[in-house]
């Protein structure tokens, strides 16, 4: 088994296959999107803008432990 065999749920609850990102540099982050406490989005967006053209993808896996 590899990371490409895994699917995760996005913020809309839809399945996203990690195989979609094969050949890319993947940063997987777990965020508290449900409560809105997401100060990490600004530096993540800056990193994405800087390196996306070089193959970077950021996969945000929402945390479901918050209201």
ChimeraX attribute file (.defattr): number of C-alpha atoms within 10 A of each C-alpha:
attribute: neighborCount
match mode: 1-to-1
recipient: residues
	/A:1	5
	/A:2	7
	/A:3	11
	/A:4	12
	/A:5	9
	/A:6	12
	/A:7	14
	/A:8	15
	/A:9	13
	/A:10	13
	/A:11	15
	/A:12	7
	/A:13	10
	/A:14	10
	/A:15	12
	/A:16	15
	/A:17	15
	/A:18	16
	/A:19	14
	/A:20	10
	/A:21	17
	/A:22	11
	/A:23	9
	/A:24	14
	/A:25	14
	/A:26	14
	/A:27	12
	/A:28	11
	/A:29	13
	/A:30	11
	/A:31	19
	/A:32	18
	/A:33	16
	/A:34	14
	/A:35	12
	/A:36	10
	/A:37	11
	/A:38	11
	/A:39	10
	/A:40	11
	/A:41	12
	/A:42	10
	/A:43	10
	/A:44	15
	/A:45	13
	/A:46	11
	/A:47	14
	/A:48	17
	/A:49	12
	/A:50	11
	/A:51	13
	/A:52	15
	/A:53	9
	/A:54	11
	/A:55	12
	/A:56	18
	/A:57	17
	/A:58	17
	/A:59	16
	/A:60	19
	/A:61	18
	/A:62	19
	/A:63	14
	/A:64	13
	/A:65	8
	/A:66	11
	/A:67	8
